[in-house]
Structures are given as structure tokens and as C-alpha cells.
Amino acid sequence: MKRSLIILVAGLMTSCFLQAAVVTTSNLNFTGDGIFALFNQNGTLVPAANGEVRIGYFTISDSAILQAWDLGDLELLNGNFIQFGATFGLEDFDADINGAFEGGPSGNSDPFNGKPIVLWASNSKSGFTNLSAEYLIYRFDTTFQTDPWFGEVFLGTTPGVMLVGESGKYSHDVGFGAGPLPGFNTVAAVPEPSTAVLLTLSFCGVLFLLRRKRAVS
């Protein structure tokens, strides 16, 4: 009986392990000797103690993502982002180098199967709906696969599309032997004025002109 129980437990543990998926996510290059550093929009390397990175996929189209970003609607973006594994910080990189991140989110990737891997980085640990923070959103061409699966995505070397953020604006030599490399930088969301605000401003402008006209008369 005890032996059967041990075999059953071992079988369950093996099954759980086989169902695991790990996605190495980093801004190292493929050879591991260089790095495409992460800057903020002013060109300062994001400190190792700051910033957060997560991966997953969006349930809305790229155009809807851009529209929400232009409106500064981070709540909508966050609500339509399905996260894989846990969020990790820049300080998770062993060397604690500014502008560098490397993590290995794990979980069951079967529900994510076929979805393009999206990296969403922030220069702050204030969550992903804070308008005072800056963000970078990059959609890789690489897709999640069925378990068991061990994938890799590298910002700067794995092909994809930049949805939010900039690249090639700043460069830096982190000291990994590759010399100065072009980096990526986060940007801040600037919400557009709402229709109500625009109407209020227009109304105030009309009142001002009417009063000025009366004063002149």
C-alpha cells in the first residue's frame, strides 16, 4: 500500500513537472555577452532596484492597444492583458546591473498556446496602471507552445513589433564585452483630453469672446 502511494505521488509530481513551461525573458543577446539596455524616456538607465517586467498576451488587437495607449487608458490595457507566470523585477538579474533584466516566468502555457508573447515593462514598481510611470510594450513573433515547453525571448534579438516605447534612441556599454549597444526606452502615456473637457473649454472660450465684445461695445 505504501509503495503504491509513493508511486502515485511520484507520478503526480512527474505529471506536474511535465506540464510546466518556462519562458526565459531578458534583454541579453543570444551569445550572452552583450545587452540592449533599458532606458527611461530621458535616456537614464532604469535602476536595478526599480522597474518591473511581465509577459503574456493581449485579448485585443494591436490597433485597440494603440488607441487605448493614446487615450491614456491603462486600466483598459491592464484588463485585457493575460499574464503568464509572475512579474519580475530588474534586480532579478544576478549582477544587479542598471538597465538589465532577466527572468524565467513559469506556469501552464496550454491556455496561452498560439498566442504571441508580449513583454510589458515598467520603469517603476507602482503597477501597470499608474500614469506617472513609463512603459514599454513589445510583441514578439514567438508564440506560446503547448506544455512541456521551454521558450526564450530576448528584447533586441528576438524579432517582433514595438507597440509602446522607442528603440535605438540611446546606447550604452554595460561592460559585457560587446561595446555600446542601442537600447530600448520606456515612454509615458499622455491621455488625450476627453470630449467633455474639450466642450467645456470651447464653451468658456465663447463666453470670454462674448464678454469681450460687450466690453468693447
C-alpha positions as CSV (number, residue, x, y, z in Angstrom):
1,M,0.0,0.0,0.0
2,K,2.8,2.4,1.0
3,R,4.7,1.6,-2.1
4,S,1.7,2.2,-4.3
5,L,1.1,5.5,-2.6
6,I,4.7,6.5,-3.2
7,I,4.5,5.6,-6.9
8,L,1.2,7.6,-7.2
9,V,2.7,10.7,-5.6
10,A,5.8,10.4,-7.8
11,G,3.6,10.0,-10.9
12,L,1.6,13.1,-9.9
13,M,4.8,15.1,-9.4
14,T,6.2,14.0,-12.7
15,S,2.9,14.9,-14.4
16,C,3.0,18.4,-12.8
17,F,6.6,18.9,-13.9
18,L,5.9,17.8,-17.5
19,Q,3.0,20.3,-17.6
20,A,5.4,23.2,-16.7
21,A,6.5,25.8,-19.1
22,V,9.4,28.3,-18.6
23,V,10.0,31.3,-20.8
24,T,13.4,32.9,-20.3
25,T,12.8,36.6,-20.8
26,S,15.8,39.0,-21.0
27,N,17.5,41.9,-22.8
28,L,20.7,40.0,-23.2
29,N,21.7,39.0,-26.7
30,F,21.8,35.4,-27.8
31,T,25.5,34.9,-27.0
32,G,25.1,36.3,-23.5
33,D,28.0,38.8,-23.9
34,G,26.0,42.0,-24.6
35,I,22.9,43.7,-23.6
36,F,20.3,46.0,-25.1
37,A,19.9,48.2,-22.1
38,L,16.5,49.6,-20.9
39,F,16.4,53.4,-20.5
40,N,13.7,55.8,-19.5
41,Q,12.5,58.4,-21.9
42,N,15.1,60.9,-20.7
43,G,18.0,58.5,-21.5
44,T,18.8,57.3,-18.0
45,L,19.3,53.6,-17.4
46,V,16.4,52.2,-15.4
47,P,17.9,51.4,-12.0
48,A,18.2,47.8,-11.0
49,A,16.1,48.5,-7.9
50,N,13.3,49.9,-10.0
51,G,11.1,48.6,-12.7
52,E,9.0,45.5,-13.4
53,V,8.6,43.2,-16.3
54,R,5.9,40.7,-17.2
55,I,4.9,38.6,-20.2
56,G,1.6,37.4,-21.5
57,Y,-0.7,38.3,-24.3
58,F,-3.4,40.9,-25.1
59,T,-7.0,39.9,-25.9
60,I,-7.4,43.0,-28.0
61,S,-5.8,43.9,-31.4
62,D,-2.7,46.0,-31.9
63,S,-4.8,48.9,-33.1
64,A,-7.0,48.7,-30.0
65,I,-3.9,48.6,-27.8
66,L,-2.5,51.8,-29.5
67,Q,-5.9,53.5,-29.3
68,A,-6.1,52.8,-25.5
69,W,-2.5,54.0,-25.1
70,D,-3.2,57.2,-27.0
71,L,-6.2,57.8,-24.6
72,G,-4.0,57.0,-21.6
73,D,-6.4,54.2,-20.7
74,L,-4.0,51.9,-18.8
75,E,-6.9,50.3,-17.0
76,L,-8.3,49.0,-20.3
77,L,-4.8,47.7,-21.3
78,N,-4.3,46.0,-18.0
79,G,-7.8,44.5,-18.0
80,N,-7.1,42.9,-21.4
81,F,-3.7,41.6,-20.6
82,I,-3.5,37.9,-19.7
83,Q,-0.3,37.4,-17.7
84,F,1.9,34.3,-17.8
85,G,3.7,33.4,-14.6
86,A,4.8,36.0,-12.1
87,T,6.0,39.6,-12.6
88,F,9.8,40.0,-12.1
89,G,12.0,43.0,-11.4
90,L,15.2,44.3,-12.9
91,E,17.1,43.4,-9.8
92,D,16.4,39.7,-10.5
93,F,19.3,39.9,-12.9
94,D,22.2,38.3,-11.0
95,A,24.6,41.1,-11.4
96,D,22.2,43.9,-10.4
97,I,23.2,46.0,-13.4
98,N,21.1,49.1,-14.2
99,G,19.0,48.7,-17.4
100,A,19.3,44.9,-17.3
101,F,16.6,42.3,-16.7
102,E,16.4,38.6,-16.9
103,G,13.6,36.3,-15.6
104,G,12.1,32.9,-16.1
105,P,8.3,33.1,-15.6
106,S,6.8,29.6,-15.4
107,G,3.4,28.1,-15.5
108,N,1.0,26.1,-17.6
109,S,1.2,27.5,-21.1
110,D,-1.5,25.4,-22.7
111,P,-4.2,28.1,-22.3
112,F,-1.7,30.5,-24.0
113,N,-0.9,28.2,-26.9
114,G,-0.5,30.0,-30.2
115,K,-0.7,33.5,-28.6
116,P,2.2,35.9,-29.4
117,I,4.4,36.6,-26.4
118,V,4.1,40.2,-25.3
119,L,6.6,41.8,-23.0
120,W,5.3,44.7,-20.8
121,A,8.0,46.6,-18.9
122,S,7.6,49.5,-16.5
123,N,10.3,51.8,-15.1
124,S,8.5,51.8,-11.7
125,K,7.2,49.3,-9.2
126,S,3.9,51.2,-9.0
127,G,1.9,48.7,-11.0
128,F,0.9,48.8,-14.7
129,T,-2.0,51.3,-14.4
130,N,0.0,54.3,-13.0
131,L,0.0,57.2,-15.4
132,S,3.0,58.7,-13.7
133,A,5.2,55.7,-14.7
134,E,6.7,54.9,-18.1
135,Y,6.1,51.7,-20.1
136,L,7.4,49.6,-23.0
137,I,5.2,47.0,-24.7
138,Y,6.8,44.7,-27.3
139,R,5.1,41.9,-29.1
140,F,7.4,39.1,-30.1
141,D,6.9,37.0,-33.2
142,T,7.5,34.0,-31.0
143,T,4.3,32.3,-29.7
144,F,3.5,30.2,-26.6
145,Q,3.6,26.5,-27.2
146,T,1.8,23.6,-25.5
147,D,3.5,22.0,-22.4
148,P,6.0,20.9,-21.7
149,W,7.8,23.8,-23.3
150,F,10.9,25.9,-22.6
151,G,11.0,29.1,-24.6
152,E,13.3,32.1,-24.9
153,V,12.6,35.7,-25.9
154,F,15.3,38.4,-25.9
155,L,14.4,42.1,-26.3
156,G,16.7,43.3,-29.0
157,T,17.4,40.0,-30.8
158,T,14.1,38.1,-31.0
159,P,12.0,39.6,-33.9
160,G,8.8,41.4,-33.0
161,V,6.9,44.7,-33.1
162,M,7.3,47.6,-30.8
163,L,3.8,48.8,-29.7
164,V,4.7,51.2,-27.0
165,G,8.2,52.6,-26.4
166,E,11.2,53.5,-28.5
167,S,14.4,51.8,-29.7
168,G,17.8,53.0,-30.9
169,K,17.5,56.4,-29.3
170,Y,20.1,55.8,-26.7
171,S,23.2,53.5,-26.4
172,H,25.3,52.3,-23.6
173,D,28.2,49.9,-22.9
174,V,27.2,47.8,-19.9
175,G,30.6,46.1,-19.9
176,F,29.7,42.7,-21.2
177,G,32.2,42.8,-24.0
178,A,30.0,43.9,-26.9
179,G,30.7,47.7,-26.6
180,P,28.0,50.3,-26.8
181,L,24.7,48.8,-27.9
182,P,21.5,50.6,-28.9
183,G,18.9,50.4,-26.2
184,F,15.2,50.5,-25.7
185,N,13.4,53.1,-23.7
186,T,10.1,53.4,-21.9
187,V,7.7,56.3,-22.6
188,A,4.9,57.9,-20.6
189,A,1.3,57.7,-21.5
190,V,-0.3,61.1,-22.2
191,P,-4.1,60.9,-22.1
192,E,-5.9,62.9,-24.7
193,P,-8.4,65.5,-23.4
194,S,-11.9,64.0,-23.2
195,T,-14.8,65.2,-25.2
196,A,-16.3,66.7,-22.1
197,V,-13.2,68.7,-21.4
198,L,-12.9,70.0,-24.9
199,L,-16.6,71.1,-24.9
200,T,-16.1,72.9,-21.6
201,L,-13.0,74.7,-22.9
202,S,-14.9,75.7,-26.1
203,F,-17.8,77.0,-24.1
204,C,-15.5,79.0,-21.8
205,G,-13.9,80.4,-24.9
206,V,-17.2,81.5,-26.4
207,L,-18.2,83.2,-23.1
208,F,-14.9,85.0,-23.0
209,L,-15.4,86.4,-26.5
210,L,-19.0,87.5,-25.8
211,R,-17.9,89.3,-22.7
212,R,-15.0,91.0,-24.5
213,K,-17.4,92.0,-27.3
214,R,-19.8,93.6,-24.8
215,A,-17.0,95.4,-23.1
216,V,-15.8,96.9,-26.3
217,S,-19.4,98.0,-27.3
